[in-house]
Amino acid sequence: MKRRLTRRSLIQNGLFATGGVAVSLASGARVFSQETTQPVATWISTTEKSPWQERKIASPGWRWDTLDVMLRRSETAQTVDGFGGCFNELGWTSLNALATEDRDAVLREMFAPGVGANFTICRMPVGANDFSRDWYSYDETAGDLALEHFSIANDLETLVPFIKGAQKYNPGLRFWASPWSPPSWMKKNRHYAEAMSRPGAPANGLRAEQVGREGEDFFIQEEPYFRAYAKYFGRFVDEYRKQGISIGMVMPQNEFNSAQPFPSCTWTPQGLAKFLRHLGPEMDRRKVELFFGTLERGDVKLLSDVMSDPAAETWIHGVGVQWAGKGAVGEIHRKFPALKIYQSEQECGDGTNSWAYASYCWELMKHYFRGGANAYMYWNLSLQEGGESRWGWKQNSLVTVDMQTKKYRWNHEYYVLKHVSHFVMPRAKRLQAEGTADDTLGFVNPDGTVVVVMRNEAGFERPVRVTVDGRSVVCVMEPDSLNTMLIDKA
């Protein structure tokens, strides 16, 4: 998508530049710069009550409380692959309750290039996850090592139409996948879960003797099972390709340290390394990349132990990190600079979708990108009111659907993510930002435009001077706001 903001494009979009000021014809607001050679800029602000507003407040003079942020296009860090969310079943069942035109409007806003969130790379489960309708795998026939009963019939009802709905608006959408649990008969406890149901939550049928623990391999550690499970991944990739959905990367296990009351499977690094020796070649034959993860512990040794196995390490191109794994992001980037880092699942909240939690999500995004992350994934694209899973866990989502009225609303976290993903294009590079406005992320797009995202957490407005390669623009951030400035190349 063309991002250069020429004088002609400003006029076409209701803006014009004159005399050191860019003025919005629609709102009368403006961006002021004391320089006559200031860059052309657009400024978007979100507050709790007013999301995604163009608020270009004039600031013609110096003020003692002016913050500053300075960036240079030449001082770059990691490359950004993209942004996205996860396709899960409860996302589809909630959106599918809407009228067709409303569902299409949501998918267009999320996926159509240049429209809204600009999602370019998304996650999907291999079989059931914690926000599926219930437990299932693609082959629950015990002992079927030949996978004669493999079928994605369940996904044809939910995930496939969900993904195709997104592809309608972005045919180039990229996908990666991970399982929450292998088929139950491939596990030592012969059950999809490894923890008892939470009090008040629907029962999962697990018995006390079937409970798993962190630091144990609950996948059966035998060669025939490793071979069959690698082929299971291969069949998954093949069957989805038949549906026109090409999966470009897989991770071997979601949260491999966590014994959960929903689909889960604990592994040790050593057990994962044994499996990766089989999974790597199986994926390589299909030109599918393999990442390590997802890692949900802040312990780099969990990755290092696998990377020390040459037969496993050779297949690993990156690592997925989520939840407490955020504590290891910076060290992973320093210790394994050749590995890409995907923030694989933003922390999910409690179903209230509050502004306070959205502010925390900005802190998460800032932490991951400053730590070296190359991609950022939200979790639930959509949920019904309350956000409760089959296993009794309430979570946040980008969209909430009222199943009674058949109406939907965008939540605060959508706008937080959009403040970055709408402007930062694939192959952008993060910029090193300096100055007193340190609650900031900066990026330079492939076309040379610069994206500066800033949070004003204060309960009062703050002026800020943004300087890129020596050319400055000054604007005033509203109280308790998130702000994005897109600055033209020249």
TASUL-V548185 format. One record per backbone hydrogen bond with DSSP energy under -1.0 kcal/mol. NH is the residue of the N-H (numbers start at 1). CO is the residue of the C=O. E is the energy in kcal/mol with one decimal. If there is no record, write none. Layout:
<<NH:CO:E> <NH:CO:E>>
This chain:
<<6:4:-1.2> <10:6:-2.3> <11:7:-2.2> <12:8:-2.4> <13:9:-1.4> <14:11:-1.6> <15:10:-4.4> <16:23:-1.8> <18:21:-2.9> <21:18:-2.0> <22:31:-1.5> <23:16:-2.7> <24:29:-2.7> <25:14:-3.4> <28:24:-2.4> <30:56:-4.7> <31:22:-1.6> <32:474:-1.1> <33:20:-1.2> <42:486:-1.9> <44:484:-2.7> <45:53:-3.3> <46:482:-2.6> <47:50:-1.6> <53:45:-3.3> <57:55:-1.1> <66:63:-1.7> <67:463:-2.9> <69:465:-2.4> <70:434:-2.9> <71:467:-2.7> <75:72:-1.6> <76:74:-1.1> <77:430:-3.1> <80:428:-3.2> <81:374:-3.6> <84:376:-1.8> <86:379:-1.9> <87:123:-2.6> <90:131:-2.4> <92:88:-1.5> <93:89:-2.7> <94:90:-1.4> <95:91:-1.9> <96:92:-3.0> <97:94:-1.1> <98:95:-1.7> <103:99:-2.6> <104:100:-2.6> <105:101:-1.7> <106:102:-2.1> <107:103:-2.3> <108:104:-2.7> <109:105:-2.2> <110:106:-1.9> <111:107:-2.5> <112:108:-2.1> <115:112:-1.9> <117:109:-2.1> <119:110:-2.3> <120:83:-2.2> <121:83:-1.9> <122:174:-2.7> <123:85:-2.8> <124:176:-1.5> <126:178:-1.6> <128:136:-1.9> <132:129:-1.4> <144:141:-1.9> <145:143:-2.3> <147:144:-1.7> <150:147:-1.3> <151:138:-2.0> <156:152:-1.2> <157:154:-1.5> <160:155:-2.7> <162:158:-2.0> <163:159:-2.8> <164:160:-2.7> <165:161:-1.9> <166:162:-1.4> <167:163:-2.6> <168:164:-1.6> <169:166:-1.3> <170:166:-1.6> <173:170:-1.9> <174:120:-2.4> <176:122:-2.1> <177:249:-1.9> <178:124:-1.5> <186:183:-2.4> <187:184:-1.5> <188:218:-3.1> <194:260:-3.1> <195:260:-1.4> <201:198:-2.4> <210:207:-2.0> <211:208:-1.3> <212:194:-2.5> <216:213:-1.2> <218:266:-2.7> <220:186:-2.5> <222:220:-1.9> <226:222:-2.2> <227:223:-2.8> <228:224:-2.2> <229:225:-2.6> <230:226:-2.2> <231:227:-2.0> <232:228:-1.8> <233:229:-1.9> <234:230:-1.8> <235:231:-2.8> <236:232:-2.1> <237:233:-2.4> <238:234:-2.5> <239:235:-2.9> <240:236:-2.0> <241:237:-2.0> <242:238:-1.5> <244:241:-1.8> <245:240:-2.4> <248:175:-2.4> <250:289:-2.0> <251:177:-2.2> <253:293:-2.1> <254:179:-2.8> <256:294:-1.1> <258:255:-1.9> <264:192:-2.4> <267:256:-2.5> <272:268:-2.5> <273:269:-2.4> <274:270:-1.8> <275:271:-1.9> <276:272:-2.9> <277:273:-1.3> <278:275:-1.6> <279:275:-2.7> <280:276:-2.6> <282:278:-1.5> <283:279:-2.5> <284:280:-2.6> <285:281:-2.0> <286:283:-1.2> <287:284:-1.5> <288:283:-2.4> <289:248:-2.6> <291:250:-2.5> <292:318:-3.0> <295:320:-3.0> <299:297:-1.3> <302:299:-1.4> <303:300:-1.2> <304:300:-2.8> <305:301:-2.8> <307:303:-2.5> <308:304:-1.5> <309:306:-1.7> <312:309:-1.4> <313:309:-3.2> <314:310:-1.4> <315:312:-1.7> <316:313:-1.4> <317:290:-2.8> <319:340:-2.4> <320:292:-2.9> <321:342:-2.7> <322:295:-2.4> <325:322:-2.4> <326:323:-2.2> <327:324:-1.9> <328:325:-2.3> <332:328:-2.7> <333:329:-2.4> <334:330:-1.9> <335:331:-3.0> <336:332:-3.0> <339:336:-1.8> <340:317:-1.8> <342:319:-2.5> <343:375:-2.6> <344:321:-1.8> <344:342:-1.1> <346:377:-1.6> <358:354:-1.7> <359:355:-2.0> <360:356:-1.5> <361:357:-2.1> <362:358:-1.5> <363:359:-1.5> <364:360:-2.1> <365:361:-2.4> <366:362:-2.6> <367:363:-2.4> <368:364:-2.6> <369:365:-2.4> <370:366:-2.3> <371:367:-1.5> <372:369:-1.0> <373:368:-2.5> <374:341:-3.6> <375:341:-1.1> <376:82:-1.6> <377:343:-1.8> <378:84:-3.5> <383:399:-1.8> <385:401:-2.2> <387:384:-2.4> <389:393:-1.8> <392:389:-1.9> <395:387:-2.4> <396:348:-3.7> <398:380:-1.9> <399:381:-1.2> <400:409:-2.2> <401:383:-2.2> <402:407:-2.9> <406:402:-2.2> <409:400:-1.9> <411:398:-2.7> <414:411:-1.2> <416:412:-1.8> <417:413:-2.1> <418:414:-2.7> <419:415:-2.0> <420:417:-1.4> <421:417:-3.0> <422:418:-1.9> <424:420:-2.6> <427:80:-3.1> <428:425:-2.0> <429:444:-2.4> <430:78:-2.5> <431:442:-3.0> <432:75:-2.0> <434:70:-2.1> <437:68:-2.5> <438:436:-1.6> <440:438:-1.6> <441:453:-2.4> <443:451:-2.3> <444:429:-2.7> <445:449:-3.1> <448:445:-2.2> <450:487:-2.4> <451:443:-2.8> <452:485:-2.5> <453:441:-3.1> <454:483:-3.2> <455:439:-2.3> <456:481:-3.0> <462:477:-2.0> <464:475:-3.2> <465:67:-2.7> <466:473:-3.2> <467:69:-2.8> <468:471:-2.7> <469:71:-2.4> <471:468:-1.8> <473:466:-2.2> <474:32:-2.2> <475:464:-2.3> <477:462:-3.4> <480:458:-2.8> <481:456:-1.8> <482:46:-2.3> <483:454:-3.0> <484:44:-2.6> <485:452:-2.7> <486:42:-2.3> <487:450:-3.0> <488:40:-3.0>>
